[in-house]
Every structure is written in structure tokens, then in C-alpha cells.
Amino acid sequence: MGESVEKEIISNIRVIPDFPQEGVSFKDITPLLRDPKLFQKCINALKDVCHDIDFDVIVAPEARGFIVGSALAYAMGKGFAPVRKKGKLPSDTLKGEYQLEYGTDTLEIHRDAVDPGQRVLILDDLLATGGTIAATIDMVEKLGGKIAALVFLIELTYIPGRANLSKMGYKVASVVKLDS
């Protein structure tokens, strides 16, 4: 990915102060999705990051992780498994709790979403604390999946998400890094 694509992605991330609560600076990717050429550039940049990673399926949490995760799975010819908030999946599920920078919640994955031994790429639009991804990792591993890598469209470098996940022993990669 070229530096100009990275700059274009960064310049189209809308920042919403004090959302969803005071003191949080929400990074909105909807401007990236609205522009078809820019959305393609985002998915192509993710493909570039994932090019040398050996994996079978992408697992991504809702809601924005679904958008980039399913598009990347399609572009790379891989399967996709959603991770949803509690009560949203119709079949037998495994639960995982996680901590956000502004609260806690519960995620679920279908028990048949990942086969034992399957190599899993966990993908989300944004890495902040890493709490959502840590819960996703835990669920995937309980299902017998092997984590190939953790990939993000955007990484907030001023929040220790990468450090939190790296010290757990996982490869972490991102397309763009934001320092504020």
C-alpha cells in the first residue's frame, strides 16, 4: 500500500467527539464505505496486509468488523464467521465477555463457526484497547481454532491495544495508525 492511500484513508475517517460517551473520540469509517473507490482501496490495503498470512477463515466482531471482514473474505476467497452481541445469533453459541474503554459487554459466536485446527484471521475495523478482540480470541480458541493473526483497518497507537495483544503472543497488523 502506498503512502498516498494511507493518507487518503486517514483523511476520510470522521472523528466524532464525546461519542458514545463524554471523553471518547469515535472514529467513524462510514465516509470510507460510502465512496466505492475508497472502500475498494481499504479492502485492497487489507489484502496487502494479509497477503503472507496463512489462514482459512475470517472471524470478525460486529458491527463494523462485519463490513470489512466479509468484504475481505470475499476478496480473498475465504470463509467468514460473525461474532455478535448477546442474543443475536440463532443457533447454539459460545459466549465471551469483554471490556471497552467505556464499559463491558458480551459477545457470542456460533459453536460451529470454526472447526478444530482451522487457521483463523481475526479482523476488525479498529484496534483500541483490544478487549473485543481478546474476547474473540478466547472464543475462537475454545472452539479449537488456531489464531493466524489479528488485523485491523485502523490502529489507535495512543491506546495500548497492540501491546495488550502482542504480549499474549499474537501477530498484530494494521493498515493505518492514528496517534490522536
C-alpha positions in Angstrom: 0.0 0.0 0.0 1.3 3.4 -0.9 1.7 6.3 1.5 -0.9 8.2 -0.6 -3.6 5.5 0.0 -2.8 5.6 3.8 -3.2 9.4 3.8 -6.4 9.2 1.8 -7.9 6.7 4.3 -6.8 8.7 7.3 -8.2 12.0 5.8 -11.6 10.3 5.3 -12.0 9.0 8.9 -14.6 11.1 10.6 -13.9 11.9 14.2 -17.0 12.3 16.5 -16.0 13.8 19.9 -17.8 12.6 23.0 -19.5 9.6 21.4 -20.8 7.2 22.6 -20.0 9.0 25.9 -18.1 12.1 27.0 -14.3 11.8 26.6 -14.4 9.2 23.9 -13.3 10.2 20.4 -15.2 7.9 18.0 -13.5 7.1 14.7 -16.3 6.8 12.1 -15.5 4.7 8.9 -18.8 5.4 7.1 -17.1 8.0 4.9 -14.7 5.3 3.8 -17.6 2.9 3.0 -19.7 5.5 1.2 -17.1 6.1 -1.6 -16.9 2.9 -3.7 -13.3 3.5 -4.9 -12.1 4.4 -1.4 -13.8 1.3 0.1 -12.0 -0.8 -2.6 -8.7 0.8 -1.6 -9.4 -0.1 2.1 -10.1 -3.7 1.2 -7.1 -3.9 -1.1 -4.9 -2.4 1.6 -6.2 -5.1 4.0 -5.5 -7.8 1.3 -1.9 -6.5 1.1 -1.5 -6.7 4.9 -2.9 -10.3 4.8 -1.1 -11.5 1.7 1.5 -13.6 3.5 -0.7 -14.8 6.3 -1.9 -18.5 6.0 -5.5 -18.7 7.2 -8.8 -20.5 6.3 -11.5 -18.2 7.7 -12.0 -14.7 8.9 -13.8 -14.1 12.2 -14.9 -10.5 12.8 -17.0 -8.8 15.5 -20.0 -6.6 14.8 -20.7 -4.2 13.6 -18.1 -2.5 11.5 -15.9 -5.6 11.7 -18.6 -7.4 9.7 -18.4 -4.9 6.9 -14.6 -5.0 6.3 -14.4 -8.7 7.3 -17.0 -10.0 4.9 -15.7 -7.9 2.1 -12.1 -9.1 2.7 -13.3 -12.7 2.9 -15.0 -12.3 -0.4 -12.0 -10.6 -2.0 -9.6 -13.3 -0.7 -11.9 -16.3 -1.4 -12.1 -17.2 2.3 -14.9 -18.1 4.7 -16.4 -15.6 7.1 -17.8 -16.1 10.7 -19.5 -13.3 12.6 -19.2 -12.6 16.2 -22.3 -10.8 17.5 -23.6 -9.2 20.6 -25.5 -11.4 23.1 -28.8 -12.8 21.8 -28.3 -12.0 18.1 -27.2 -15.4 16.7 -29.9 -18.0 16.1 -28.0 -21.3 16.7 -26.0 -22.8 19.6 -23.4 -20.2 20.8 -20.3 -19.7 22.9 -20.2 -16.6 25.0 -17.3 -14.2 25.8 -17.2 -11.1 27.9 -15.1 -8.1 27.0 -14.2 -4.7 28.3 -14.4 -1.5 26.2 -12.7 1.7 27.2 -16.2 2.9 28.3 -17.9 -0.3 29.6 -18.4 -4.1 29.3 -20.5 -6.3 27.1 -20.9 -9.9 25.9 -20.2 -11.4 22.5 -21.3 -14.7 21.0 -20.1 -16.9 18.2 -21.8 -20.0 16.8 -20.3 -23.2 18.1 -19.8 -24.5 14.6 -18.3 -21.3 13.2 -14.7 -22.6 13.5 -13.5 -26.1 13.1 -10.8 -27.5 15.4 -7.4 -26.8 13.9 -8.7 -24.2 11.5 -6.4 -21.2 11.0 -8.3 -18.1 11.8 -7.6 -14.4 10.9 -9.4 -12.2 13.4 -10.3 -8.8 11.8 -11.9 -5.6 13.0 -12.1 -2.1 11.7 -10.3 -0.6 14.7 -7.9 -1.5 17.5 -8.2 0.5 20.7 -7.8 -1.5 24.0 -8.0 -4.9 22.4 -10.8 -6.0 24.7 -13.2 -7.0 22.0 -10.5 -8.9 20.1 -9.3 -10.7 23.3 -12.8 -12.0 23.9 -13.0 -13.1 20.3 -9.6 -14.8 20.6 -10.8 -16.7 23.7 -13.9 -17.9 21.9 -12.1 -19.0 18.8 -9.5 -20.9 20.8 -12.2 -22.6 22.9 -13.7 -23.8 19.6 -10.2 -25.3 18.7 -9.3 -22.6 16.2 -5.6 -21.5 15.7 -5.1 -17.8 15.5 -3.1 -16.9 12.4 -3.1 -13.1 13.0 -5.1 -10.1 14.2 -5.6 -7.5 11.6 -7.2 -4.0 11.8 -8.0 -1.3 9.3 -7.2 1.4 11.9 -5.0 1.2 15.0 -5.1 3.8 17.7 -1.5 4.0 18.8 -2.2 6.1 21.9 -4.3 3.3 23.4 -2.2 0.1 24.4 -4.3 -2.4 22.3 -1.3 -3.7 20.3 0.8 -4.1 23.4 -2.0 -5.9 25.2 -2.5 -8.3 22.3 1.2 -8.7 21.4 2.1 -9.7 24.9 -0.4 -12.5 24.5 1.8 -13.8 21.7 -0.3 -12.9 18.6 0.8 -11.3 15.4 -0.9 -7.8 15.1 -1.1 -5.9 11.9 -2.9 -2.7 10.8 -3.4 -0.6 7.6 -3.2 2.8 9.2 -2.1 4.1 12.6 -3.6 7.1 14.3 -1.8 8.9 17.1 -4.7 11.0 18.3 
